[in-house]
């Protein structure tokens, strides 16, 4: 039987506020355990929550960024459940009246095709603390620093049909929220976490199958692997005549498997009711409009502009607009050196290659945009060749200064003196009479290969510093 995979994603996004959603406690990552949890976060008797306006602003910006309905009246609810890292015994969330309603989200796949994924809702809630298991020898510790950190939970429609589409959705979402500057999206720090709902159904069937939920997956690679494993698991069960159980599962990256955590709860299990300590949130349409006017150029718009303004391919424009910081870096290089296509090539190949190799992001690049444009200028004015440019870039990366300083210190300036190059060409021709004879007797296809031999000899004699364009021009004149 042929099976269709049906996937819906719930993304928990920590918002980039300085304080928590209902208290003034700090949200900075990496503090000593339990040093950023105040009486409100701990659920102490008599402590009342006060809503953080910045969290509301971030949520509305997200809704505007995907063209979703904005809930001008939203309500906070109590979601009741017991877990050690939730001191109050309930989580303040939103249920029936979320701040962001239905919207759509467009993703681009590796083959260049695009697909629209429906957004069911996005609602505000507080994060829970964190259980620590590694250092307590059979016991667990609780760090409540994260308790009360503002979260935006973004719930997709079950429109995703493969691991590739799921990863594309998450990467596009990550790009959007960082453009909006509402979250750093750092999955390694838990700023963006994903619950994956997966079911299978026979191809052509309208009714959904029974779904399993995989909780708290925190990297694009793990999302892909978890989906592949869970699809295989469910397929094996169904093809053996069994039934998939609705449950919550955990992905174990070390073993590359999912395993059962608990039976899946439904809304009734949580006994939602309106939070009595918080009034409904009522937004003014003029305030929402003022936020709409502050929206930056978003990734899709920027990609389209890069294609039209700079003449870049869709692929190149997509890579360069992946993050707002990278797009800004590229535009600085392109404007300064005056050649957008060469700038795009250097940013994508040399810069991103080194950043990936060194596991750095663009904000921590040792080579600034101004330094890279300075290097490209020296290639464009024939001071150095592209090949030597790679040596110069590596030296710049290692902190040896800007392009001019490296070229001067290493004596890498390209030889463009006609007299000096002509002497080298004459010498190489004189030293290789057999190759000259072969060249003169060869057809055009063979001649191209033999020219490469002569160019190589001249580059060797000049220690790689001869101007390749001038060398080729001189050889074309003399090899007749």
Backbone torsions as a table, in degrees:
resi	resn	phi	psi	omega
1	UNK	NA	141.8	176.7
2	UNK	-90.3	131.8	-176.3
3	UNK	-113.1	145.4	173.5
4	UNK	-108.7	132.0	178.0
5	UNK	-87.0	133.5	177.8
6	UNK	-121.2	122.6	-175.0
7	UNK	-129.1	135.6	168.3
8	UNK	-125.7	142.4	-176.8
9	UNK	-116.8	139.5	171.5
10	UNK	-116.4	112.6	-177.1
11	UNK	-103.4	127.2	176.2
12	UNK	-101.7	114.2	-173.6
13	UNK	-112.3	116.9	173.9
14	UNK	-74.0	128.4	-177.4
15	UNK	-85.7	147.8	-172.7
16	UNK	-84.6	61.4	175.3
17	UNK	-99.3	157.0	179.9
18	UNK	-79.8	-23.2	-179.7
19	UNK	-132.3	172.0	-173.0
20	UNK	-76.1	172.0	-171.4
21	UNK	-70.8	-29.2	-178.1
22	UNK	-126.4	8.1	179.8
23	UNK	-146.9	172.8	179.9
24	UNK	-91.3	6.7	-179.4
25	UNK	-66.7	149.3	-176.7
26	UNK	-72.8	157.6	-179.7
27	UNK	-115.9	10.7	-175.7
28	UNK	-60.7	135.4	-179.1
29	UNK	-78.6	142.9	171.1
30	UNK	93.8	4.4	178.9
31	UNK	-70.7	161.2	176.9
32	UNK	-58.2	142.1	-176.7
33	UNK	-51.1	136.4	173.0
34	UNK	63.8	24.0	175.3
35	UNK	-98.6	-6.5	-179.1
36	UNK	-125.9	40.0	177.8
37	UNK	-128.0	115.6	-177.8
38	UNK	-96.8	-176.5	-175.7
39	UNK	-61.3	-34.1	177.9
40	UNK	-65.3	-45.9	-179.7
41	UNK	-63.5	-32.3	-178.7
42	UNK	-81.7	-6.0	178.5
43	UNK	70.8	32.6	179.8
44	UNK	-67.0	147.2	-178.5
45	UNK	-56.0	136.9	175.4
46	UNK	84.9	-6.8	-179.3
47	UNK	-81.6	127.6	-176.7
48	UNK	-111.3	139.0	-179.6
49	UNK	-78.4	148.6	173.2
50	UNK	-127.9	123.3	-173.6
51	UNK	-69.2	135.6	178.2
52	UNK	-82.7	114.6	-177.6
53	UNK	-62.0	-33.3	-178.3
54	UNK	-63.5	-35.2	177.0
55	UNK	-64.1	-39.3	177.3
56	UNK	-63.9	-44.0	179.6
57	UNK	-59.5	-44.5	179.9
58	UNK	-61.4	-42.8	-179.1
59	UNK	-63.6	-43.2	-179.3
60	UNK	-66.3	-39.7	177.3
61	UNK	-59.6	-41.2	177.8
62	UNK	-61.2	-48.1	179.8
63	UNK	-57.5	-42.2	178.5
64	UNK	-66.9	-35.7	-178.3
65	UNK	-65.0	-25.8	178.2
66	UNK	-108.1	9.1	178.7
67	UNK	65.9	32.5	-176.7
68	UNK	-88.3	168.1	172.6
69	UNK	-69.9	135.8	176.4
70	UNK	-101.1	125.2	178.7
71	UNK	-76.4	101.1	-179.2
72	UNK	-66.6	-20.5	172.4
73	UNK	-130.7	112.2	178.5
74	UNK	-123.1	157.4	-173.2
75	UNK	-130.2	138.5	173.6
76	UNK	-90.1	143.8	-178.4
77	UNK	-127.6	161.1	172.0
78	UNK	-96.5	126.1	176.5
79	UNK	-107.1	108.0	-168.8
80	UNK	-91.2	120.4	169.7
81	UNK	-163.2	156.5	179.5
82	UNK	-102.3	130.6	170.3
83	UNK	-155.0	143.5	-172.6
84	UNK	-56.7	-31.1	-177.8
85	UNK	-88.6	14.4	177.1
86	UNK	-124.1	84.4	-169.2
87	UNK	-58.6	-32.4	-175.2
88	UNK	-75.0	-19.0	-174.6
89	UNK	83.1	5.2	174.2
90	UNK	-154.2	156.7	176.5
91	UNK	-111.4	134.1	174.6
92	UNK	-83.4	118.5	-175.1
93	UNK	-140.7	-166.0	173.6
94	UNK	-129.4	142.0	-175.5
95	UNK	-124.2	-78.1	-172.8
96	UNK	-82.5	-22.8	-177.5
97	UNK	-128.0	77.3	-178.6
98	UNK	-77.0	165.6	-177.8
99	UNK	-77.9	-25.5	177.8
100	UNK	-125.0	127.3	180.0
101	UNK	-97.5	-147.5	-173.6
102	UNK	-67.2	143.6	177.2
103	UNK	-156.0	-174.2	178.8
104	UNK	-134.5	154.8	-175.1
105	UNK	-141.0	124.1	-177.2
106	UNK	-98.6	132.7	176.5
107	UNK	-118.7	154.2	175.7
108	UNK	-115.7	130.5	-177.0
109	UNK	-95.3	171.9	-173.1
110	UNK	-63.5	-25.6	179.6
111	UNK	-86.0	5.8	178.6
112	UNK	91.2	-10.1	178.8
113	UNK	-75.8	157.8	179.3
114	UNK	-121.6	159.1	-178.7
115	UNK	-149.0	143.7	177.6
116	UNK	-98.6	130.1	178.0
117	UNK	-110.9	127.4	179.3
118	UNK	-73.1	142.9	172.3
119	UNK	-106.3	121.0	180.0
120	UNK	-72.6	-45.6	-174.4
121	UNK	-173.1	164.7	167.8
122	UNK	-141.4	125.7	-176.6
123	UNK	-129.0	155.0	178.2
124	UNK	-85.3	145.1	173.7
125	UNK	-160.9	173.0	177.7
126	UNK	-98.7	144.6	176.2
127	UNK	-77.6	158.4	174.0
128	UNK	-93.0	173.3	174.4
129	UNK	-74.4	-163.6	-175.9
130	UNK	-133.6	130.6	175.6
131	UNK	-85.6	135.5	-178.9
132	UNK	-114.6	124.0	-173.8
133	UNK	-113.2	-18.1	-167.2
134	UNK	-71.6	-36.6	-166.4
135	UNK	-106.9	16.7	-170.0
136	UNK	-122.5	8.2	170.2
137	UNK	49.0	71.5	177.4
138	UNK	88.9	-3.9	176.3
139	UNK	-123.5	172.5	176.5
140	UNK	-123.3	143.3	172.9
141	UNK	-102.3	159.9	179.9
142	UNK	-122.9	124.5	173.4
143	UNK	-109.1	116.1	-175.4
144	UNK	-98.6	13.6	177.3
145	UNK	-58.0	-38.0	-176.3
146	UNK	-78.8	-18.2	-178.5
147	UNK	-59.4	124.7	179.2
148	UNK	92.9	-5.2	174.8
149	UNK	-62.6	134.3	-176.3
150	UNK	-69.2	131.3	177.1
151	UNK	-117.8	145.6	165.8
152	UNK	-113.5	115.2	177.7
153	UNK	-93.6	119.7	-175.8
154	UNK	-107.5	117.2	-173.6
155	UNK	-109.4	121.0	178.6
156	UNK	-88.5	160.3	167.1
157	UNK	-71.9	161.0	178.2
158	UNK	-77.7	58.9	-174.7
159	UNK	-101.2	-3.1	-175.0
160	UNK	-91.5	136.3	-172.0
161	UNK	-118.9	2.2	-178.8
162	UNK	-161.2	166.0	175.5
163	UNK	-62.7	-38.2	179.4
164	UNK	-60.5	-44.7	179.5
165	UNK	-65.4	-37.7	179.5
166	UNK	-63.1	-44.8	-179.9
167	UNK	-66.9	-40.6	177.6
168	UNK	-61.1	-41.2	177.4
169	UNK	-60.1	-48.0	-177.2
170	UNK	-66.1	-40.2	179.6
171	UNK	-66.8	-38.9	178.7
172	UNK	-67.9	-39.6	177.2
173	UNK	-63.6	-43.9	178.2
174	UNK	-58.5	-44.6	179.1
175	UNK	-61.0	-43.8	-178.1
176	UNK	-62.7	-48.3	-174.3
177	UNK	-68.8	-29.4	176.7
178	UNK	-76.0	-34.5	173.5
179	UNK	-60.8	-42.8	180.0
180	UNK	-72.6	-14.6	-180.0
181	UNK	62.3	36.5	178.1
182	UNK	-101.4	-9.6	177.7
183	UNK	-161.5	150.9	174.2
184	UNK	-82.0	-12.6	175.3
185	UNK	63.5	18.7	-175.1
186	UNK	-74.4	103.6	-175.7
187	UNK	-70.0	-28.5	179.9
188	UNK	-67.7	-24.5	178.9
189	UNK	-100.3	4.4	178.9
190	UNK	83.2	9.6	-179.7
191	UNK	-69.2	-21.3	178.3
192	UNK	-141.0	116.6	-178.1
193	UNK	-129.7	156.0	-170.1
194	UNK	-133.2	131.7	168.0
195	UNK	-103.2	132.5	-175.0
196	UNK	-112.1	120.2	175.1
197	UNK	-100.9	119.8	-174.6
198	UNK	-127.4	135.7	169.9
199	UNK	-143.4	163.0	175.2
200	UNK	-120.1	149.7	173.2
201	UNK	-146.3	151.7	176.5
202	UNK	-59.0	140.7	179.2
203	UNK	-56.5	130.0	-179.7
204	UNK	96.8	-14.8	179.2
205	UNK	-80.3	136.7	178.8
206	UNK	-81.8	-39.4	-174.9
207	UNK	-69.7	137.9	178.3
208	UNK	-73.6	151.7	172.2
209	UNK	-82.2	-179.4	177.4
210	UNK	-75.8	131.4	-174.4
211	UNK	-101.3	152.5	168.7
212	UNK	-116.7	148.0	-179.5
213	UNK	-112.3	128.7	175.5
214	UNK	-102.9	120.2	-170.3
215	UNK	-90.2	144.4	163.8
216	UNK	51.1	56.6	174.0
217	UNK	-88.9	132.6	-166.7
218	UNK	-124.1	29.7	169.1
219	UNK	-156.7	153.4	179.6
220	UNK	-60.7	-41.0	-178.0
221	UNK	-64.8	-41.6	-179.8
222	UNK	-68.8	-33.6	175.8
223	UNK	-60.3	-46.8	180.0
224	UNK	-61.3	-46.7	-177.2
225	UNK	-68.5	-39.8	180.0
226	UNK	-62.8	-41.4	-179.9
227	UNK	-64.9	-46.5	179.9
228	UNK	-58.3	-43.4	-178.6
229	UNK	-66.3	-44.7	-176.2
230	UNK	-67.8	-36.9	176.7
231	UNK	-61.5	-44.9	178.3
232	UNK	-62.3	-41.4	-179.3
233	UNK	-61.9	-48.6	-178.3
234	UNK	-67.1	-37.7	179.7
235	UNK	-63.0	-42.5	178.7
236	UNK	-60.8	-42.7	180.0
237	UNK	-62.6	-49.2	-176.0
238	UNK	-66.3	-39.4	-177.8
239	UNK	-75.2	-16.6	173.4
240	UNK	-89.0	4.1	178.3
241	UNK	88.8	6.6	-179.2
242	UNK	-88.9	-175.2	179.5
243	UNK	-125.4	137.2	176.0
244	UNK	-73.9	134.7	179.4
245	UNK	-92.2	135.4	174.7
246	UNK	-73.6	116.6	-174.8
247	UNK	-158.0	168.4	173.5
248	UNK	-100.9	130.7	-176.8
249	UNK	-123.1	162.1	179.7
250	UNK	-117.3	137.3	174.9
251	UNK	-93.7	123.8	177.8
252	UNK	-100.2	106.0	-176.1
253	UNK	-67.5	-32.2	-178.5
254	UNK	-66.0	-38.0	-179.5
255	UNK	-98.7	-4.7	-176.3
256	UNK	50.3	57.7	178.9
257	UNK	-151.4	159.6	170.4
258	UNK	-105.8	148.1	176.5
259	UNK	-141.5	155.8	-172.7
260	UNK	-69.9	137.9	173.7
261	UNK	-107.0	-50.2	-177.7
262	UNK	-166.1	163.9	174.9
263	UNK	-66.8	148.4	-175.4
264	UNK	-74.4	127.3	177.5
265	UNK	-79.0	159.9	171.5
266	UNK	-118.3	171.9	-172.7
267	UNK	-55.7	-38.4	-178.2
268	UNK	-61.2	-29.9	-179.1
269	UNK	-62.9	-26.0	-175.0
270	UNK	-89.5	-8.5	179.0
271	UNK	48.5	55.0	177.8
272	UNK	-59.1	137.1	165.9
273	UNK	-152.4	156.9	-175.9
274	UNK	-57.2	135.1	179.0
275	UNK	-65.4	115.2	-174.6
276	UNK	-72.1	-17.3	-176.7
277	UNK	-93.2	1.1	-179.5
278	UNK	-130.6	131.3	175.6
279	UNK	-73.1	157.7	171.4
280	UNK	-56.9	147.7	178.8
281	UNK	-92.3	116.3	-179.3
282	UNK	-112.8	120.3	-177.5
283	UNK	-102.7	143.7	177.6
284	UNK	-88.1	134.0	-179.0
285	UNK	-58.3	-34.7	179.4
286	UNK	-65.8	-36.9	178.3
287	UNK	-66.4	-42.4	177.7
288	UNK	-62.1	-41.3	179.7
289	UNK	-64.5	-36.8	178.7
290	UNK	-64.6	-34.4	175.9
291	UNK	-71.0	-38.1	178.6
292	UNK	-58.0	-37.2	-178.5
293	UNK	-72.8	-15.1	179.1
294	UNK	-94.1	-2.6	-177.6
295	UNK	-58.7	133.1	176.3
296	UNK	-75.7	173.9	171.2
297	UNK	-65.6	120.2	-173.5
298	UNK	-87.4	165.7	-171.1
299	UNK	-53.3	-44.6	-178.0
300	UNK	-63.8	-44.1	179.4
301	UNK	-63.3	-42.3	-178.7
302	UNK	-66.3	-39.9	178.4
303	UNK	-61.1	-44.4	179.6
304	UNK	-63.5	-38.9	178.7
305	UNK	-67.5	-40.0	178.8
306	UNK	-61.5	-37.5	178.8
307	UNK	-65.7	-45.7	-176.0
308	UNK	-78.7	-42.8	-175.3
309	UNK	-75.8	-39.9	-174.3
310	UNK	-106.7	-4.1	179.4
311	UNK	69.6	28.6	-178.2
312	UNK	-85.5	154.6	174.2
313	UNK	-70.1	162.4	178.1
314	UNK	-59.2	-40.9	179.8
315	UNK	-62.6	-50.0	-178.7
316	UNK	-61.3	-43.0	-179.8
317	UNK	-63.8	-36.7	179.0
318	UNK	-65.8	-43.3	178.9
319	UNK	-62.0	-45.2	-173.8
320	UNK	-74.6	-18.9	177.7
321	UNK	-102.8	11.0	-178.8
322	UNK	-57.1	-38.8	174.8
323	UNK	-131.7	152.1	-179.2
324	UNK	-63.0	-38.6	-179.1
325	UNK	-65.7	-40.0	179.3
326	UNK	-67.6	-41.7	178.3
327	UNK	-61.2	-43.1	178.3
328	UNK	-63.6	-40.0	178.6
329	UNK	-60.3	-49.9	-179.5
330	UNK	-58.9	-46.0	-177.0
331	UNK	-64.1	-34.2	176.3
332	UNK	-64.8	-44.7	179.4
333	UNK	-63.3	-47.4	-176.8
334	UNK	-62.5	-43.0	-179.1
335	UNK	-66.2	-37.5	-174.8
336	UNK	-77.5	-40.1	-177.2
337	UNK	-88.9	-20.9	175.8
338	UNK	84.5	5.4	179.4
339	UNK	-134.8	98.6	-172.7
340	UNK	-66.1	-37.6	-175.6
341	UNK	-70.0	-40.2	176.2
342	UNK	-67.4	-39.4	177.8
343	UNK	-59.9	-43.9	179.9
344	UNK	-61.0	-42.0	-179.3
345	UNK	-63.7	-45.7	-179.4
346	UNK	-67.7	-38.5	179.1
347	UNK	-66.1	-44.0	-176.3
348	UNK	-73.2	-42.0	-172.5
349	UNK	-87.1	-62.1	-174.0
350	UNK	-75.3	-51.6	-175.0
351	UNK	-66.5	-55.2	-177.8
352	UNK	-64.8	-33.5	176.5
353	UNK	-60.2	-45.2	179.1
354	UNK	-70.0	-38.3	178.5
355	UNK	-62.4	-44.8	179.2
356	UNK	-64.7	-42.5	-179.8
357	UNK	-62.2	-37.9	-177.5
358	UNK	-91.3	-1.1	-178.8
359	UNK	55.6	47.6	177.5
360	UNK	-115.7	154.9	170.8
361	UNK	-98.1	171.4	-173.2
362	UNK	-61.7	-30.4	-179.1
363	UNK	-65.0	-23.9	-178.0
364	UNK	-107.4	19.6	-180.0
365	UNK	-64.7	130.2	176.7
366	UNK	-69.3	-18.8	178.6
367	UNK	-105.7	117.2	-178.8
368	UNK	-77.3	165.9	178.4
369	UNK	-61.2	-39.1	179.7
370	UNK	-65.5	-37.8	178.3
371	UNK	-67.2	-42.1	179.8
372	UNK	-65.3	-40.6	178.4
373	UNK	-65.4	-33.6	176.1
374	UNK	-62.8	-38.5	177.2
375	UNK	-65.7	-45.4	-179.1
376	UNK	-62.7	-36.6	177.5
377	UNK	-59.4	-38.6	-178.9
378	UNK	-70.6	-27.5	173.9
379	UNK	-73.6	-42.3	-177.8
380	UNK	-67.1	-32.1	-180.0
381	UNK	-93.7	13.2	176.1
382	UNK	66.6	18.9	174.5
383	UNK	-68.4	-35.8	177.3
384	UNK	-139.5	162.2	175.0
385	UNK	-87.8	166.7	176.6
386	UNK	-61.1	-36.9	179.6
387	UNK	-64.1	-45.6	177.5
388	UNK	-67.7	-30.3	177.7
389	UNK	-55.8	-34.8	178.6
390	UNK	-66.4	-37.5	175.3
391	UNK	-64.2	-42.4	-179.8
392	UNK	-63.9	-42.0	179.5
393	UNK	-60.6	-44.5	-180.0
394	UNK	-60.6	-40.5	177.8
395	UNK	-66.1	-40.2	176.5
396	UNK	-61.7	-43.1	179.5
397	UNK	-58.9	-36.2	-178.4
398	UNK	-85.8	7.9	172.1
399	UNK	87.0	23.8	-178.3
400	UNK	-88.3	7.7	177.3
401	UNK	112.5	-171.2	179.3
402	UNK	-82.9	-178.9	-172.5
403	UNK	-60.4	-46.2	-178.2
404	UNK	-62.0	-40.2	179.5
405	UNK	-65.3	-41.7	179.9
406	UNK	-67.6	-44.0	179.9
407	UNK	-60.3	-43.6	-179.6
408	UNK	-67.6	-47.9	-176.0
409	UNK	-65.1	-34.9	-176.4
410	UNK	-97.9	-1.4	-179.8
411	UNK	61.5	45.4	-173.5
412	UNK	-99.8	5.4	-175.7
413	UNK	-60.8	134.0	-176.0
414	UNK	-67.2	139.7	176.7
415	UNK	-80.6	112.1	179.3
416	UNK	-121.3	8.7	178.3
417	UNK	-73.3	119.8	-174.3
418	UNK	-59.8	-42.5	-178.0
419	UNK	-63.2	-45.2	-179.3
420	UNK	-65.0	-42.2	-179.8
421	UNK	-68.1	-38.3	180.0
422	UNK	-63.2	-38.1	178.0
423	UNK	-64.0	-41.1	178.1
424	UNK	-64.0	-43.3	-179.6
425	UNK	-62.3	-46.5	179.6
426	UNK	-59.6	-41.1	-178.0
427	UNK	-66.2	-43.5	179.8
428	UNK	-64.5	-40.1	177.9
429	UNK	-63.9	-42.4	179.7
430	UNK	-65.9	-34.2	-177.0
431	UNK	-80.2	-10.3	-174.3
432	UNK	-132.1	62.3	-177.2
433	UNK	-63.9	-32.8	-179.3
434	UNK	-64.6	-44.5	179.3
435	UNK	-66.3	-33.4	177.1
436	UNK	-64.2	-43.7	179.2
437	UNK	-63.4	-41.8	177.8
438	UNK	-61.4	-41.8	-179.5
439	UNK	-60.8	-47.5	-175.7
440	UNK	-66.6	-27.3	-178.8
441	UNK	-91.7	-7.0	-172.0
442	UNK	-88.5	162.1	172.9
443	UNK	-82.8	178.8	-174.0
444	UNK	-61.2	-40.4	-179.0
445	UNK	-62.4	-44.8	179.8
446	UNK	-68.1	-35.8	-178.4
447	UNK	-61.5	-36.0	-179.9
448	UNK	-60.3	-40.7	179.2
449	UNK	-67.1	-40.6	-178.8
450	UNK	-69.0	-34.6	174.7
451	UNK	-59.3	-39.6	176.9
452	UNK	-58.2	-36.8	177.1
453	UNK	-62.6	-47.6	-178.9
454	UNK	-64.0	-42.7	178.4
455	UNK	-60.0	-43.2	179.6
456	UNK	-60.1	-41.3	179.1
457	UNK	-64.9	-39.2	-179.7
458	UNK	-70.1	-39.9	178.1
459	UNK	-64.3	-37.0	177.6
460	UNK	-64.2	-44.2	-179.5
461	UNK	-65.0	-32.1	-178.1
462	UNK	-94.2	6.8	-177.1
463	UNK	57.8	37.5	175.8
464	UNK	80.0	7.1	-172.4
465	UNK	-103.6	0.0	177.2
466	UNK	-71.7	143.6	178.5
467	UNK	-71.3	111.0	-174.4
468	UNK	-59.1	-38.7	-179.1
469	UNK	-63.1	-45.6	-179.4
470	UNK	-67.8	-36.8	177.6
471	UNK	-60.2	-46.5	-180.0
472	UNK	-63.2	-37.5	178.7
473	UNK	-65.6	-43.3	179.7
474	UNK	-65.7	-42.0	178.1
475	UNK	-62.6	-40.3	179.3
476	UNK	-61.9	-34.3	178.9
477	UNK	-76.0	-36.4	-170.3
478	UNK	-91.4	-26.6	-178.4
479	UNK	-87.2	68.5	179.5
480	UNK	-133.3	NA	NA
